[in-house]
Amino acid sequence: MSQFRLTQISDTHLARRLTTLTENFHRVSEYIDATRPDLVVNTGDLAFDVPTSPDDLAFARTLHAALPVPCRHVPGNHDIGDNPTVVGPAPSDPATEGARQNFLSVIGEDRWRFDAAGWCFIGLNSLIMNTGLASEVEQFDWLASELARTGGKPVALFIHKPFYLDTPEDPEFEESAIRYVPQPARRRLIEMFNAIDLRLVASGHVHQRRDFTYGRVRHVWAPSAGFIMSDKRQERIALKETGLVEYRFAPDSFEVRHVRAPGQIDIDLDSLLKR
């Protein structure tokens, strides 16, 4: 395969009771049906909030299974719980092995690797990092093994939380600790990926569309496919809009296109919570 077309969606936050989010997902699904990429990747928060509404994940599975092309997923904090951090209070819904196992049983694998168009594609579960769970150790061991056999191919990583705001040296404070891959797992990840030809880190979580390059690595933050958050609720870092991201990979190169599905609307989280 000389080219590989991939569409990234993220933070769909699906729930039976939130029909406006379902409508946004239907617009995304129609767009995917029209464009027919080789693969769709959802970079986490498939469900609105599994800790408080376990059925949300089953509902998300049903809608993703109806997509007209194959789909892979990595979990988000609203799917399995959030990371412990060095700074700030413990999360109200920490990631647990039970929640991870629930994701595996309902959605499928939480980490993966495949090759296409001369590239190595890797998906990671960022929410078990810093937990001390056996699955965290297993994932790091698995990642080391996979990176050792990339064979010099460029690597594209798909993960829920971005690595950092601007640089690996960004200081960690309470808000940033929950927004990005927390320390010390972040440092370990960066060191592992520095040893290979990492070209892309594609993430979600922040609900803002951003695209920047640090060193040789392009960092693409996919916006939420479901809703935006007001500036009062969340600091504005980049563009707040719903949408998705399209990629076209060819041997040793790739293109990125930021798009919105026709009919997709910017639903504000505050309006959802008032219902």
N, C-alpha and C positions, 0 to 999 in steps of 0.2 A: 504494500500500500504506500504510494508516494505522498499522499496527503491524508490527514486525519482531522475531521471537523468535530469539535467538541463544544457543547453549550453548557455553561455553568449557571445554575440557579442557586439561590441560597435563602435561608431564613424565610421559608414559606409560611411557617407558623399556622399550620392548618388545624381546624377544629370544626366539628359539625355545627356548632352553635354560632360560628362567626362566618356567615354566608358571604360577606363582602370579600373576605380573604379567599374563600373558595372561588368567587368570581374572578379575582385576579389570577388565581392559578389556572382557571379555565382559559383565560386569555393567553397565558404563557403556553399552555398545552396546545392551543390552536396555532400559535406561532411556531412551536416546535414541529407540529404536524406539517406546516407549510414549508419549513426550511429543511427538515429531515437531516439533522447532524448524525454523525456516526455514534455519538454517545452523549448522554446528559449526565452531569455530576451535580448533585445537591450537596453543598458544603455545610450542611448542618442546620439545626433547628427546623427540622421537617414539621414538627408538631408545635402547637401553640404553647403548651406547658404540661408535659407528661407528669411531673411530680404532683400536680393538683388535679389533673384530668387524664388518667391513663388511656382512655379511649382515643385521645387526640392522635396517638401514634398509629393506631390501627386505621383511623380515618386517613391519615397521611399516606399510609401504605397503599390503600385502595386507589387514591388519586394518582400516585406515582406509578402504580402497576398499569394504569390505563394509558400512560404516555406511549406514543407510537414508535419510540426508539428505545434501545436499552438504556438503563439508568443505574448509576452507582451512587453511593451515599457515604458520608462520614457524619458522625453524630455531633450535635450541638449541645450547649448547656441546658436548653429546654427539653432535650431528648433524654439525657442521662444524668443531669446535674452538673455542677460547676467545680472548677479546680480549687483546692486549698492554695493560699498564697502566703508568701513570706511576710508581707505587710497587709494591714487591714484585717477586718473580722473574718471569721470562717463563713463560707457561703451558707445561706439558709437551706439550700438543697444541694449538698455536696454530691459529687459523682461517687457512685458505689458500684461494686461488682454486680449486685443484683440488678441495678438499672441498666448496666451494660449488657448483661445477659438478656434482659427484656428486649433491648434494641436488637440484639443478634437474632432473637427468636421471631420478632415481628418484622424487622426490616432486612436483616442479613448482615454480612461482614462489616466490621467497623474499621478495617484497614485493608489495603489491597495494593497490588502492583501488576501492571501489564505493560507491554511494549507495543508501539505502533509508529509507523512513519519515521523510524530511526530514533524515536524518543522512548524514554522510560517514564511512565506515569505512576505516581505513588499517592495513595490516600492514607491519612493518619487520623487517629483518634486523639485530638489535643486535650480532651477533658479529663483523661485519666492521668495526665502528666502532673507530677507533684503529689499524687495521692498515696504513693507507697503500696498500691495494690500489686498483686502478682502479675496482673495483666499489663501494668505499666512496664515492669521489667521485661516481660515477654515481648512487648511491642518494640522496645529499644533494641533487644537482641535480634528480633526479626528485621528491624530497619537496618541494623549494621550488616546483617547477612545480605539483604537486598542491595544495599549500596555497594557492597563489595563485588557484586556481579553486574554492575551497569555496563561494563565493557567500554567505558568512555562515552557512552551515549549522553546527550543532554537530558536533564531531568526536569520534569514539571511536578510540583508538589501541590496537592489539594488538601486543605486543612480548615477547620472552622475558624479558629482565632488567628488573626495576623501575628507575625513574629514580633513586630514592634511598630512604633509610630513613624520614626524617620531613620534611625540608625541602631545597630546592635548595642551601642553605648548609651542609649536612652536610659535615664534613671527610672527606677521602678517606684511608683507611689501607689496609694490605695486604689485610685480609679484606674490607673494604667494596668495594675496587676490583674484585674478582672477583664480588661478589654483585650489584652494581648496574651500570648503564651507566657505564663509566669516564669520567673526565675526560681530555681536554677535550671529548670528543664529547657528554657529558651537557649541558654548558653550551650548546653549539651547538644541541642539540635543544630545550632549554628555551626558548632565545631564539626559535627558529623557531616553536614552538607558542604562545608568548606573543602572537604577532601574530594568532592566529586564536582561534576559540571552542572550545578544547579542553575537553571535559567529563569524559572518561574515559580513564585509562591502565590497561589490563588486561594483566597480566603473569603470569609463572610463576616458574620457576627456584629459588626459595627453599624450595619444598616446605613452605610454611606458609600457612595461610589468613589473610588480613588484608584489612581494608577501612577506609580512612580518607580524609578529604578535606583537601586543602591548598589554600587559596584557593578557586577555583571548580572545581577538578579533583578528581574522585573517583579514588582509586587502589585497584584491586582486585587482590590477589595470589591467583591460583588455587592451590589445593593440588595436589600431585601426584595424578594418577589411579592411580599405581602403588604408591608406598611412602613411608614416613616415615623420618626420621633421628633417632636418639637424641639426647638433650641432651648426652651426652658427645661425640658426633661433631659436633654443630652447636648453636650458641647458640639458645635459645628466644626468638623475637621475638613470635610470635603462636600461633595454634592449629595443632598438628601432628595432621593427620588426612588421609586420602585423601578425595577428593570431586571436585566440579565446580561450575561457576557458571552460573546461568541469567540472561539479560537479556531485558527486554521494552522495546523502543524505540518511542516515539511521537513525533510532531513536537514538538521542544523539551523532551522529558522522557524519562527512562528509569527502570526499576526493576531491582533486583538481588536475586537469591535464591540463597543458599548452600545447597547440597544434597549429599547422598551418595546414590549409587545403591543400591537394595536389594541386599544381599549383598556390597557392596564392603567390604573389610577393610583394617585398618592393618597392612601388612607392614613390618617393620623392615629397613632396609638391612643391618644387621649380620648378620641371619639369612640374607639372600640371599648375602652374600659368603662365608659359612661353607660354602656348599653346593659 
